[in-house]
Amino acid sequence: MFRNRRWFKEGAAALVVVLAILPVLQAASPGRRAGSGPAQMDVVVLDDFLAAIVVMAAASNRPGADVAMDDMTLYRGQEMYKKLTPQEERVILHKGTEAPFSGKYNEHFEKGVYACRQCGAELFESSSKFRSECGWPSFDEQIPGAVTWQRDRDGRRTEVLCANCGAHLGHVFLGEGFTPKNTRYCVNSISMDFTSAEQRSAQPKVHTERAIFASGCFWGTEYYMQRIAGVISTTVGFTGGHVDHPTYKQVCTNTTGHAEAVEVLYDPSKISYEQLAKLFFETHDFTQLNRQGPDIGTQYRSAIFYVNDEQKQIAERLVQTLRDKGYDVKTEITPAGKFWPAEEYHQDYYDKTHKTPYCHVYRPIFEPQRAEAINS
């Protein structure tokens, strides 16, 4: 995807092209979004493809600018998914339900982990599985960030989906009292694969590192961080303040000292901290003080919260580079403190709502980064 470099010299001209072909492309496919399932597309996420074009058009709207598609690739649109059988498609893509007591994992209690059948993302540890006698596998806890909730089409139940690919898993029920956690994820066996503890321990361990960035509304910061190869997971939340367990409403009072931020877990063998920090700068206006676009307040400040001296040195070097380019950088560089995750409805916000950021736009500032280097 986007292997051929396409240059946009005029943002307006590119936007005209997008508007002209939009009806045709939308008629061809609704694209894949969380909760809708893939529309028979193994590689390209159509909506993200259109969003990428619009982003490039906006980014190129500056005098003499040449913006290449390679500068910003939505790598998640390149993920390959397993070939599904017609029975699997009925449940995973079209939100069907397998017959009760028929699934292979209903009475399955081996130690290991349950993963999404479509994309392979881990969903539930076997330790969270319990007997409910409802006819489907039951879990009282998800692997953090692995599953998203949304209102079911029937208007009564809450549907659960794979947070990575949007595959339909089943439903979640609260207050039934089966376990102390008072939560029951009722999941179709056909929506999952299982890896035993022995198989899992034999798999190579992925080394992860942590980064925390604040660049205004955390929805937009997360949106771009999620779309880079090498990022394993993201969590939106609050940090840098003096109030424990802050709520979104408290932070919005501008009295907690916290900033809206995103915690990023990444694989350093696939992407470096410097590449993430460059993306951070290239997707917001770091010359604004205590605001980002229409969002005003210290909670919307631009900040890097470093977790070690190496991250601090990289951040300081990039800030100096920007100042050498003539930018009046307002970004704070400060030690990372306690990170407090925000409420569930803030997590993966743009994937859940099918929208795009209103105050974050990608624009290349540093040396153009080769897609191959980021996607290695």
Number of C-alpha atoms within 10 A of each C-alpha: 13 15 10 9 11 12 16 22 18 20 21 15 11 19 17 13 12 17 12 11 11 14 10 10 15 13 9 11 15 15 20 23 21 22 28 18 22 26 17 12 15 15 15 21 23 21 19 21 17 17 16 17 19 21 19 27 23 20 21 24 17 12 8 9 15 17 25 20 19 19 17 25 23 20 21 17 20 14 13 13 15 10 12 13 8 10 13 22 21 16 20 30 23 16 21 16 20 20 10 13 15 14 18 13 20 22 16 15 13 14 15 18 22 24 20 28 23 26 19 17 18 24 24 25 20 20 14 17 23 18 16 15 12 11 18 25 26 26 22 22 19 18 13 11 17 17 23 23 18 17 13 15 10 8 7 8 13 19 23 23 28 29 23 23 25 25 30 29 29 26 19 19 14 13 11 11 10 15 15 9 13 13 18 25 25 21 26 28 27 22 25 25 18 23 17 14 14 10 11 13 11 9 8 7 8 11 10 14 15 17 20 24 28 29 32 31 27 28 26 22 27 27 19 20 25 20 16 23 22 22 21 15 18 22 25 27 26 29 27 22 17 13 16 13 13 19 16 15 8 13 20 17 12 15 14 20 15 25 28 29 33 30 25 21 19 25 18 15 11 14 18 16 18 15 13 21 19 19 22 24 26 17 21 23 21 25 15 19 17 20 20 23 14 10 14 17 18 22 30 25 26 29 24 25 23 21 16 12 10 12 19 16 13 16 23 16 13 16 22 14 13 17 12 10 11 9 13 13 17 16 22 17 18 14 15 16 14 12 21 22 21 20 12 14 11 16 22 23 19 17 19 18 12 13 11 17 16 11 18 24 19 20 21 21 14 14 8 12 16 12 18 9 12 18 13 10
